[in-house]
């Protein structure tokens, strides 16, 4: 994994953890958060290739759109 990949994953993990806390849900273990972050990043990259948007902004939008339980 390269520098940008690592940074995107770290950001996604932090945002997911924050979102769980904000929704009042227990934060999953780090392995689960890593898996979820990986999926979010993969989806964001796929969307970015099609739309030309920035991957980081797509990740932020995707996590912000998570709905309550």
Backbone as XML, in Angstrom:
<?xml version="1.0"?>
<chain id="A" units="angstrom">
  <residue number="1" name="UNK">
    <atom name="N" x="0.839" y="-1.177" z="0.000"/>
    <atom name="CA" x="0.000" y="0.000" z="0.000"/>
    <atom name="C" x="0.886" y="1.242" z="0.000"/>
  </residue>
  <residue number="2" name="UNK">
    <atom name="N" x="0.537" y="2.218" z="-0.796"/>
    <atom name="CA" x="1.300" y="3.445" z="-0.883"/>
    <atom name="C" x="0.875" y="4.461" z="0.158"/>
  </residue>
  <residue number="3" name="UNK">
    <atom name="N" x="1.575" y="5.560" z="0.157"/>
    <atom name="CA" x="1.313" y="6.625" z="1.125"/>
    <atom name="C" x="-0.134" y="7.120" z="1.057"/>
  </residue>
  <residue number="4" name="UNK">
    <atom name="N" x="-0.615" y="7.408" z="-0.162"/>
    <atom name="CA" x="-1.976" y="7.932" z="-0.307"/>
    <atom name="C" x="-3.024" y="6.902" z="0.083"/>
  </residue>
  <residue number="5" name="UNK">
    <atom name="N" x="-2.746" y="5.635" z="-0.228"/>
    <atom name="CA" x="-3.667" y="4.566" z="0.171"/>
    <atom name="C" x="-3.776" y="4.501" z="1.688"/>
  </residue>
  <residue number="6" name="UNK">
    <atom name="N" x="-2.617" y="4.578" z="2.357"/>
    <atom name="CA" x="-2.601" y="4.547" z="3.825"/>
    <atom name="C" x="-3.375" y="5.731" z="4.412"/>
  </residue>
  <residue number="7" name="UNK">
    <atom name="N" x="-3.154" y="6.907" z="3.846"/>
    <atom name="CA" x="-3.821" y="8.103" z="4.349"/>
    <atom name="C" x="-5.329" y="8.022" z="4.141"/>
  </residue>
  <residue number="8" name="UNK">
    <atom name="N" x="-5.752" y="7.528" z="2.992"/>
    <atom name="CA" x="-7.186" y="7.384" z="2.735"/>
    <atom name="C" x="-7.808" y="6.401" z="3.714"/>
  </residue>
  <residue number="9" name="UNK">
    <atom name="N" x="-7.108" y="5.294" z="3.982"/>
    <atom name="CA" x="-7.645" y="4.293" z="4.899"/>
    <atom name="C" x="-7.730" y="4.845" z="6.323"/>
  </residue>
  <residue number="10" name="UNK">
    <atom name="N" x="-6.693" y="5.539" z="6.763"/>
    <atom name="CA" x="-6.709" y="6.126" z="8.106"/>
    <atom name="C" x="-7.857" y="7.124" z="8.252"/>
  </residue>
  <residue number="11" name="UNK">
    <atom name="N" x="-8.042" y="7.949" z="7.226"/>
    <atom name="CA" x="-9.116" y="8.929" z="7.268"/>
    <atom name="C" x="-10.477" y="8.236" z="7.320"/>
  </residue>
  <residue number="12" name="UNK">
    <atom name="N" x="-10.662" y="7.211" z="6.502"/>
    <atom name="CA" x="-11.938" y="6.498" z="6.460"/>
    <atom name="C" x="-12.221" y="5.821" z="7.801"/>
  </residue>
  <residue number="13" name="UNK">
    <atom name="N" x="-11.214" y="5.226" z="8.415"/>
    <atom name="CA" x="-11.389" y="4.577" z="9.721"/>
    <atom name="C" x="-11.805" y="5.611" z="10.767"/>
  </residue>
  <residue number="14" name="UNK">
    <atom name="N" x="-11.127" y="6.764" z="10.787"/>
    <atom name="CA" x="-11.471" y="7.826" z="11.755"/>
    <atom name="C" x="-12.892" y="8.325" z="11.535"/>
  </residue>
  <residue number="15" name="UNK">
    <atom name="N" x="-13.255" y="8.558" z="10.272"/>
    <atom name="CA" x="-14.605" y="9.051" z="9.979"/>
    <atom name="C" x="-15.670" y="8.023" z="10.338"/>
  </residue>
  <residue number="16" name="UNK">
    <atom name="N" x="-15.401" y="6.759" z="10.053"/>
    <atom name="CA" x="-16.365" y="5.713" z="10.415"/>
    <atom name="C" x="-16.539" y="5.640" z="11.934"/>
  </residue>
  <residue number="17" name="UNK">
    <atom name="N" x="-15.427" y="5.675" z="12.674"/>
    <atom name="CA" x="-15.503" y="5.649" z="14.138"/>
    <atom name="C" x="-16.283" y="6.832" z="14.677"/>
  </residue>
  <residue number="18" name="UNK">
    <atom name="N" x="-16.018" y="8.011" z="14.127"/>
    <atom name="CA" x="-16.735" y="9.219" z="14.537"/>
    <atom name="C" x="-18.222" y="9.090" z="14.240"/>
  </residue>
  <residue number="19" name="UNK">
    <atom name="N" x="-18.546" y="8.552" z="13.060"/>
    <atom name="CA" x="-19.951" y="8.428" z="12.661"/>
    <atom name="C" x="-20.700" y="7.462" z="13.584"/>
  </residue>
  <residue number="20" name="UNK">
    <atom name="N" x="-20.065" y="6.336" z="13.935"/>
    <atom name="CA" x="-20.689" y="5.402" z="14.871"/>
    <atom name="C" x="-20.967" y="6.091" z="16.198"/>
  </residue>
  <residue number="21" name="UNK">
    <atom name="N" x="-19.996" y="6.844" z="16.704"/>
    <atom name="CA" x="-20.185" y="7.550" z="17.969"/>
    <atom name="C" x="-21.305" y="8.562" z="17.874"/>
  </residue>
  <residue number="22" name="UNK">
    <atom name="N" x="-21.341" y="9.306" z="16.772"/>
    <atom name="CA" x="-22.365" y="10.327" z="16.598"/>
    <atom name="C" x="-23.762" y="9.716" z="16.548"/>
  </residue>
  <residue number="23" name="UNK">
    <atom name="N" x="-23.868" y="8.505" z="15.985"/>
    <atom name="CA" x="-25.160" y="7.826" z="15.900"/>
    <atom name="C" x="-25.506" y="7.105" z="17.200"/>
  </residue>
  <residue number="24" name="UNK">
    <atom name="N" x="-24.594" y="7.134" z="18.185"/>
    <atom name="CA" x="-24.858" y="6.497" z="19.465"/>
    <atom name="C" x="-24.710" y="4.989" z="19.427"/>
  </residue>
  <residue number="25" name="UNK">
    <atom name="N" x="-23.959" y="4.486" z="18.462"/>
    <atom name="CA" x="-23.750" y="3.046" z="18.329"/>
    <atom name="C" x="-22.360" y="2.692" z="18.831"/>
  </residue>
  <residue number="26" name="UNK">
    <atom name="N" x="-22.189" y="1.461" z="19.301"/>
    <atom name="CA" x="-20.844" y="1.055" z="19.732"/>
    <atom name="C" x="-19.904" y="1.003" z="18.523"/>
  </residue>
  <residue number="27" name="UNK">
    <atom name="N" x="-18.701" y="1.478" z="18.714"/>
    <atom name="CA" x="-17.705" y="1.470" z="17.638"/>
    <atom name="C" x="-17.172" y="0.044" z="17.499"/>
  </residue>
  <residue number="28" name="UNK">
    <atom name="N" x="-17.218" y="-0.512" z="16.282"/>
    <atom name="CA" x="-16.704" y="-1.873" z="16.075"/>
    <atom name="C" x="-15.203" y="-1.953" z="16.343"/>
  </residue>
  <residue number="29" name="UNK">
    <atom name="N" x="-14.704" y="-3.185" z="16.463"/>
    <atom name="CA" x="-13.275" y="-3.372" z="16.682"/>
    <atom name="C" x="-12.487" y="-2.882" z="15.465"/>
  </residue>
  <residue number="30" name="UNK">
    <atom name="N" x="-11.185" y="-2.710" z="15.653"/>
    <atom name="CA" x="-10.356" y="-2.111" z="14.601"/>
    <atom name="C" x="-10.330" y="-2.951" z="13.328"/>
  </residue>
  <residue number="31" name="UNK">
    <atom name="N" x="-10.395" y="-4.258" z="13.447"/>
    <atom name="CA" x="-10.401" y="-5.117" z="12.254"/>
    <atom name="C" x="-11.653" y="-4.884" z="11.417"/>
  </residue>
  <residue number="32" name="UNK">
    <atom name="N" x="-12.800" y="-4.781" z="12.079"/>
    <atom name="CA" x="-14.055" y="-4.529" z="11.379"/>
    <atom name="C" x="-14.040" y="-3.145" z="10.731"/>
  </residue>
  <residue number="33" name="UNK">
    <atom name="N" x="-13.541" y="-2.146" z="11.471"/>
    <atom name="CA" x="-13.442" y="-0.799" z="10.902"/>
    <atom name="C" x="-12.521" y="-0.783" z="9.684"/>
  </residue>
  <residue number="34" name="UNK">
    <atom name="N" x="-11.412" y="-1.518" z="9.756"/>
    <atom name="CA" x="-10.497" y="-1.601" z="8.609"/>
    <atom name="C" x="-11.193" y="-2.203" z="7.397"/>
  </residue>
  <residue number="35" name="UNK">
    <atom name="N" x="-11.974" y="-3.254" z="7.616"/>
    <atom name="CA" x="-12.689" y="-3.891" z="6.507"/>
    <atom name="C" x="-13.723" y="-2.940" z="5.907"/>
  </residue>
  <residue number="36" name="UNK">
    <atom name="N" x="-14.468" y="-2.266" z="6.776"/>
    <atom name="CA" x="-15.475" y="-1.321" z="6.296"/>
    <atom name="C" x="-14.815" y="-0.167" z="5.549"/>
  </residue>
  <residue number="37" name="UNK">
    <atom name="N" x="-13.697" y="0.328" z="6.069"/>
    <atom name="CA" x="-12.977" y="1.417" z="5.416"/>
    <atom name="C" x="-12.477" y="0.975" z="4.044"/>
  </residue>
  <residue number="38" name="UNK">
    <atom name="N" x="-11.988" y="-0.248" z="3.954"/>
    <atom name="CA" x="-11.529" y="-0.769" z="2.672"/>
    <atom name="C" x="-12.635" y="-0.807" z="1.645"/>
  </residue>
  <residue number="39" name="UNK">
    <atom name="N" x="-13.823" y="-1.220" z="2.072"/>
    <atom name="CA" x="-14.965" y="-1.268" z="1.154"/>
    <atom name="C" x="-15.374" y="0.141" z="0.717"/>
  </residue>
  <residue number="40" name="UNK">
    <atom name="N" x="-15.404" y="1.063" z="1.667"/>
    <atom name="CA" x="-15.759" y="2.452" z="1.345"/>
    <atom name="C" x="-14.754" y="3.025" z="0.341"/>
  </residue>
  <residue number="41" name="UNK">
    <atom name="N" x="-13.473" y="2.770" z="0.561"/>
    <atom name="CA" x="-12.439" y="3.286" z="-0.336"/>
    <atom name="C" x="-12.575" y="2.679" z="-1.728"/>
  </residue>
  <residue number="42" name="UNK">
    <atom name="N" x="-12.803" y="1.375" z="-1.797"/>
    <atom name="CA" x="-12.978" y="0.726" z="-3.103"/>
    <atom name="C" x="-14.161" y="1.325" z="-3.858"/>
  </residue>
  <residue number="43" name="UNK">
    <atom name="N" x="-15.273" y="1.496" z="-3.147"/>
    <atom name="CA" x="-16.459" y="2.083" z="-3.772"/>
    <atom name="C" x="-16.189" y="3.522" z="-4.219"/>
  </residue>
  <residue number="44" name="UNK">
    <atom name="N" x="-15.498" y="4.282" z="-3.372"/>
    <atom name="CA" x="-15.202" y="5.682" z="-3.699"/>
    <atom name="C" x="-14.299" y="5.774" z="-4.930"/>
  </residue>
  <residue number="45" name="UNK">
    <atom name="N" x="-13.330" y="4.890" z="-5.020"/>
    <atom name="CA" x="-12.447" y="4.904" z="-6.193"/>
    <atom name="C" x="-13.201" y="4.549" z="-7.467"/>
  </residue>
  <residue number="46" name="UNK">
    <atom name="N" x="-14.114" y="3.595" z="-7.363"/>
    <atom name="CA" x="-14.922" y="3.211" z="-8.520"/>
    <atom name="C" x="-15.771" y="4.399" z="-8.969"/>
  </residue>
  <residue number="47" name="UNK">
    <atom name="N" x="-16.392" y="5.070" z="-8.022"/>
    <atom name="CA" x="-17.218" y="6.244" z="-8.332"/>
    <atom name="C" x="-16.350" y="7.355" z="-8.927"/>
  </residue>
  <residue number="48" name="UNK">
    <atom name="N" x="-15.159" y="7.557" z="-8.368"/>
    <atom name="CA" x="-14.264" y="8.613" z="-8.855"/>
    <atom name="C" x="-13.840" y="8.359" z="-10.301"/>
  </residue>
  <residue number="49" name="UNK">
    <atom name="N" x="-13.588" y="7.106" z="-10.637"/>
    <atom name="CA" x="-13.206" y="6.794" z="-12.024"/>
    <atom name="C" x="-14.325" y="7.141" z="-12.992"/>
  </residue>
  <residue number="50" name="UNK">
    <atom name="N" x="-15.563" y="6.905" z="-12.574"/>
    <atom name="CA" x="-16.707" y="7.180" z="-13.445"/>
    <atom name="C" x="-17.067" y="8.661" z="-13.491"/>
  </residue>
  <residue number="51" name="UNK">
    <atom name="N" x="-16.952" y="9.329" z="-12.358"/>
    <atom name="CA" x="-17.443" y="10.704" z="-12.270"/>
    <atom name="C" x="-16.348" y="11.764" z="-12.372"/>
  </residue>
  <residue number="52" name="UNK">
    <atom name="N" x="-15.114" y="11.383" z="-12.121"/>
    <atom name="CA" x="-14.030" y="12.358" z="-12.139"/>
    <atom name="C" x="-13.912" y="13.162" z="-10.855"/>
  </residue>
  <residue number="53" name="UNK">
    <atom name="N" x="-14.696" y="12.815" z="-9.846"/>
    <atom name="CA" x="-14.641" y="13.521" z="-8.559"/>
    <atom name="C" x="-13.439" y="13.065" z="-7.740"/>
  </residue>
  <residue number="54" name="UNK">
    <atom name="N" x="-13.145" y="13.799" z="-6.692"/>
    <atom name="CA" x="-12.056" y="13.513" z="-5.783"/>
    <atom name="C" x="-12.439" y="12.357" z="-4.855"/>
  </residue>
  <residue number="55" name="UNK">
    <atom name="N" x="-11.540" y="11.387" z="-4.688"/>
    <atom name="CA" x="-11.815" y="10.207" z="-3.860"/>
    <atom name="C" x="-12.099" y="10.599" z="-2.414"/>
  </residue>
  <residue number="56" name="UNK">
    <atom name="N" x="-11.330" y="11.531" z="-1.873"/>
    <atom name="CA" x="-11.503" y="11.929" z="-0.466"/>
    <atom name="C" x="-12.883" y="12.548" z="-0.247"/>
  </residue>
  <residue number="57" name="UNK">
    <atom name="N" x="-13.325" y="13.398" z="-1.148"/>
    <atom name="CA" x="-14.645" y="14.006" z="-0.976"/>
    <atom name="C" x="-15.750" y="12.961" z="-1.110"/>
  </residue>
  <residue number="58" name="UNK">
    <atom name="N" x="-15.547" y="11.968" z="-1.953"/>
    <atom name="CA" x="-16.539" y="10.893" z="-2.090"/>
    <atom name="C" x="-16.599" y="10.077" z="-0.807"/>
  </residue>
  <residue number="59" name="UNK">
    <atom name="N" x="-15.433" y="9.770" z="-0.222"/>
    <atom name="CA" x="-15.391" y="9.021" z="1.038"/>
    <atom name="C" x="-16.150" y="9.778" z="2.126"/>
  </residue>
  <residue number="60" name="UNK">
    <atom name="N" x="-15.893" y="11.068" z="2.239"/>
    <atom name="CA" x="-16.581" y="11.883" z="3.247"/>
    <atom name="C" x="-18.092" y="11.865" z="3.025"/>
  </residue>
  <residue number="61" name="UNK">
    <atom name="N" x="-18.512" y="12.013" z="1.777"/>
    <atom name="CA" x="-19.941" y="11.996" z="1.473"/>
    <atom name="C" x="-20.576" y="10.645" z="1.808"/>
  </residue>
  <residue number="62" name="UNK">
    <atom name="N" x="-19.875" y="9.552" z="1.465"/>
    <atom name="CA" x="-20.421" y="8.222" z="1.716"/>
    <atom name="C" x="-20.617" y="7.976" z="3.205"/>
  </residue>
  <residue number="63" name="UNK">
    <atom name="N" x="-19.638" y="8.360" z="4.000"/>
    <atom name="CA" x="-19.723" y="8.134" z="5.444"/>
    <atom name="C" x="-20.760" y="9.058" z="6.069"/>
  </residue>
  <residue number="64" name="UNK">
    <atom name="N" x="-20.856" y="10.273" z="5.579"/>
    <atom name="CA" x="-21.865" y="11.212" z="6.094"/>
    <atom name="C" x="-23.275" y="10.718" z="5.791"/>
  </residue>
  <residue number="65" name="UNK">
    <atom name="N" x="-23.426" y="9.943" z="4.723"/>
    <atom name="CA" x="-24.743" y="9.446" z="4.325"/>
    <atom name="C" x="-25.179" y="8.180" z="5.058"/>
  </residue>
  <residue number="66" name="UNK">
    <atom name="N" x="-24.313" y="7.626" z="5.911"/>
    <atom name="CA" x="-24.715" y="6.435" z="6.650"/>
    <atom name="C" x="-25.951" y="6.750" z="7.494"/>
  </residue>
  <residue number="67" name="UNK">
    <atom name="N" x="-26.881" y="5.857" z="7.463"/>
    <atom name="CA" x="-28.130" y="6.102" z="8.201"/>
    <atom name="C" x="-28.105" y="5.405" z="9.529"/>
  </residue>
  <residue number="68" name="UNK">
    <atom name="N" x="-28.886" y="5.914" z="10.420"/>
    <atom name="CA" x="-28.996" y="5.338" z="11.752"/>
    <atom name="C" x="-29.546" y="3.921" z="11.667"/>
  </residue>
  <residue number="69" name="UNK">
    <atom name="N" x="-28.860" y="3.022" z="12.411"/>
    <atom name="CA" x="-29.147" y="1.623" z="12.535"/>
    <atom name="C" x="-30.325" y="1.109" z="11.897"/>
  </residue>
</chain>
